[in-house]
């Protein structure tokens, strides 16, 4: 019986997405998540943030990937707004834009706050159940 009450109490909020409620509808935010889903792109982004900028060639020198593969990863990061491209002659320099993570961190914070609230309510509910349980 307690399990059924738990499902009725907690699960509806998981199932309801409604008009943007906990649903990530911003296409730019979606692109950031897609870009950062790949471990190679996360590593590239981290390296660029540490170094300030880089080229596909300089990034490929530190990874077991071809320059062409790294260039494709950098293009995905650029499409997500995580890096900007500055052309210097024949060279394309990629500069990180960490502020592009703001939409993602805002979304994560909203989800975290929602679940903190739900879990606190669940805790209160379970503590009340324990107080009223005759066994």
C-alpha positions in Angstrom: 0.0 0.0 0.0 2.8 2.4 0.8 4.4 1.7 -2.6 1.1 2.6 -4.3 1.0 5.8 -2.4 4.6 6.5 -3.3 3.8 6.1 -7.0 0.8 8.3 -6.8 2.7 10.9 -4.9 6.0 11.1 -6.8 5.5 9.6 -10.3 2.9 12.0 -11.7 5.5 14.8 -11.7 7.8 12.6 -13.8 5.1 11.8 -16.3 3.8 15.3 -16.7 5.7 17.5 -19.1 3.0 20.0 -20.0 3.8 23.2 -21.8 7.6 23.3 -21.3 7.4 22.0 -17.7 10.7 20.3 -17.1 10.9 19.7 -20.8 14.0 21.0 -22.5 12.4 22.7 -25.5 15.1 25.3 -26.4 16.9 24.0 -29.5 20.2 25.7 -28.5 20.2 24.0 -25.1 19.4 20.7 -26.9 22.4 21.2 -29.2 24.7 21.9 -26.1 23.5 18.6 -24.5 24.1 16.7 -27.8 27.5 18.2 -28.2 28.6 17.4 -24.7 27.2 13.9 -24.8 30.3 12.8 -26.6 33.4 12.3 -24.4 35.8 13.5 -27.1 33.9 16.7 -27.5 33.8 17.2 -23.7 37.6 16.7 -23.6 38.1 19.1 -26.5 35.9 21.8 -24.9 37.8 21.3 -21.6 41.2 21.6 -23.3 40.1 24.7 -25.2 38.8 26.3 -22.0 42.2 25.6 -20.3 44.3 26.9 -23.2 42.1 29.7 -24.3 41.9 28.6 -28.0 43.2 26.1 -30.4 43.2 24.7 -34.0 42.1 21.3 -35.2 45.7 20.4 -35.7 46.8 21.5 -32.2 43.9 19.7 -30.6 44.5 16.5 -32.7 48.1 16.4 -31.6 47.0 15.7 -28.0 44.3 13.1 -28.9 44.4 9.7 -30.6 42.2 11.1 -33.3 42.9 12.4 -36.8 42.8 16.1 -37.5 39.7 15.5 -39.7 37.8 13.8 -36.9 38.8 16.5 -34.4 37.6 19.2 -37.0 34.2 17.5 -37.2 34.0 17.5 -33.4 34.9 21.2 -33.3 32.2 21.9 -35.9 29.6 20.3 -33.6 30.9 22.4 -30.7 30.6 25.5 -32.9 27.1 24.6 -34.0 26.1 24.3 -30.3 27.6 27.8 -29.6 30.3 26.3 -27.3 33.1 27.6 -29.4 33.5 30.4 -32.0 35.6 30.1 -35.1 38.1 32.8 -36.0 39.8 32.4 -39.3 43.5 33.5 -39.5 44.7 33.0 -43.0 44.3 29.3 -43.8 44.0 28.5 -40.1 40.7 28.2 -38.2 41.1 29.0 -34.5 38.5 27.7 -32.1 37.8 29.9 -29.0 35.7 28.5 -26.2 32.4 30.2 -25.1 31.7 28.7 -21.7 28.8 31.2 -21.2 26.9 28.9 -23.7 26.6 26.5 -20.8 24.4 28.9 -18.9 21.1 27.7 -20.4 22.1 24.1 -19.5 23.0 25.0 -15.9 19.8 26.9 -15.5 17.8 24.0 -16.7 19.7 21.6 -14.4 19.1 23.9 -11.5 15.4 24.0 -12.2 15.2 20.2 -12.3 17.2 19.9 -9.2 15.0 22.4 -7.3 11.9 20.5 -8.5 13.2 17.2 -7.2 14.5 18.6 -4.0 11.0 19.9 -3.3 9.4 16.6 -4.3 11.9 14.5 -2.2 11.4 16.8 0.8 7.6 16.3 0.5 8.1 12.5 0.2 10.4 12.5 3.3 7.7 14.3 5.3 5.1 11.9 4.0 7.1 8.8 5.0 8.0 10.2 8.4 4.3 10.8 9.0 3.5 7.3 7.9 6.1 5.9 10.4 4.5 7.9 13.2 1.0 6.6 12.4 2.1 3.0 11.7 1.0 0.7 14.6 3.6 -1.9 13.9 
